[in-house]
Amino acid sequence: MPVVVVTGAAGHVGANLVRVLLARGQSVRALVHHNRRALEGLDIEEVPGDLEDPDSLRRAFTGAEIVYHAAAYISIESHEWRHLEAVNILGARNVVDACLRCEVRRLVHFSSIEALVDKPLHAPVDESRPLVESRQYPPYARSKASGEKEVRQGIARGLDAVILYPTAIIGPHDYRLGFPNAGFLAIFEGRLWALIEGGFDWVDVRDVVRGALQAAAHAPAGGRYLLSGHWASLRELAELAKEIRGVQVPRLVFPMWLARIGAPFATALAHINGRRPLVTSAALKPLRANPNISHARATRDLDYEPRSLKETAIDTWGWFEQSGLLTRRPR
């Protein structure tokens, strides 16, 4: 049976993708860097590797039919450009080169909605939007846009690749607790005493995985697809938490201008207390981005249809309970 390779297999998307591939009887090879908690007990072939090590990528990709490139470094801080560049840009370049050298039939590359320019705000964001370049966009967004350029250059060199743009991904099997799920958990545990204006387009990781599998099977070479879900403000998400778990909705909602003033202080305080910050200047940019995101192309070509946000919220909370990641019970 042809081998499928997943980079970032121990991450949120990768962990869900590997499980679905195995359920379909697929032979899976996982590129593993350090943490492998998400892969414990799974019947897969693990290959130690690093996106900065081209030789390890060639070893992992040899004989592979499809490579799902889900590995990335996600940051909501402004001082981590070197790491973002190494993983999201140079790493993408190395993945493309390894796919070409190993004659991989298809690469499915996970970009990000943040890689696309969100203005003008009066028109829906779709796949026709240009990639971000201006320094007005956060470092993470610019790194994902530059990494996608590496994939597009690979396509120009003959690589069969498909590019996907997920929005803010939440859902089960997030053993490293990425930023969207961390914010989701804070709201559903009732840990926040105040909210901020704005919101995200939230998408279930299981819908992203289904979209990726459909893209691998049916998308034309060079196809690009937005995989969005449902936009909801932080206030609306808190109301959903109240409906599902009975937590109190914070009465205080900071306007964006005040949040921008306070973000550097909130970031510094989190670092002083040894915690990962949830509010940074870079994190506020997506909160005020274009809320109208179209997955019409994915629906047409890939039969993509995201489930309801309420279903995702219930299942995500249930997984947190089962996995022991809760820090407190809602009052």
C-alpha positions, 0 to 999 in steps of 0.5 A: 500500500502506498505510504502517506507522510504527515509532517507535524503529526504530533500537532493539532491538525496532524494528530487528527489527520493521522487518526483518520488516515489509520481509520481508512486503512492507510499506511502512515509515516509520521515525521516526528521532531520532539513531542510525540504524546499525540501519537502514543498507541497508534500503529504508524511508522515514526521517522525522526526529522526536522524541517531544517534538516533536508536529509531527514525529510528525504528519508521520510519522503522516500517512497511516499505517495502523498505528503501532508505538510502540517508542521508549522511554528505558530506564534502570537508574539512579535520577537520570534521572527528567526524561529518563524523563518526557520520553520515556516519559510525555510522549512517549507522550502526544504519540504518542497525540495524533498518532495521533488527529489523523492518524486512525491505524487502530491503535496498538501500544504497547510497555509493559513487564513492569516497569509491572505490580505483581509482588506477590503473589509466590505468584500468576502475573503476568498482565494483571489486575495493576495498574500500579505507582505506589509510589516503591518501584518504580524510576523506569523502571517508574513512567515506563512505567506512567505512559506506559501511562496516557496510552495508556489515556486515548487509548483512552477518547478513541476510539483503537484501541490494543493494549498489550504487556508484554515481559519482559527482551528479548535477541536479535539486531540490538541495535546500541545494546546494551541492558541485558539484552543487555549483561548477557547478553554479559558472562556469555557472554564470561566477564567476570563474576567473581561473580553475584547471586542472582535472575534475569529472564524472558528473551524473544527479540526475534523472539518479541516482534516476532511477538507484536506483528504478531499483536496488530496483526492480531488483537487486539481494540481495547484488548487487553493482552498479556504477551509473556514467555519463560523465567525463568532465574537468572543462575547458570542463564544462566552454566551455559548459557554454559558449555554453549554457549561453554565459559566458566567459571561464577563460583563466587561468588554474592552474596546479594541483601542484600549486592548491595543494599549494594554496588550504589551502590559498583559504580555509582560505580566504573563511572562513575569508569571511564567505563563504563555500570553493570550493577549499580545499586540500580534494576537489582536490583529486577527480579532479585528480582521475581515469576518466574512470568509468564503469557503464556496470554492471548497464546497463546490470542489471538495464537498466541504461543509463545516459543522455547527460551532455549537457541535464543535464546542460541545465535542471540544469541551468533552475532549478536554474533560477526557484528556485531563487538560482542565485547570478548573471547573466552571462555577 
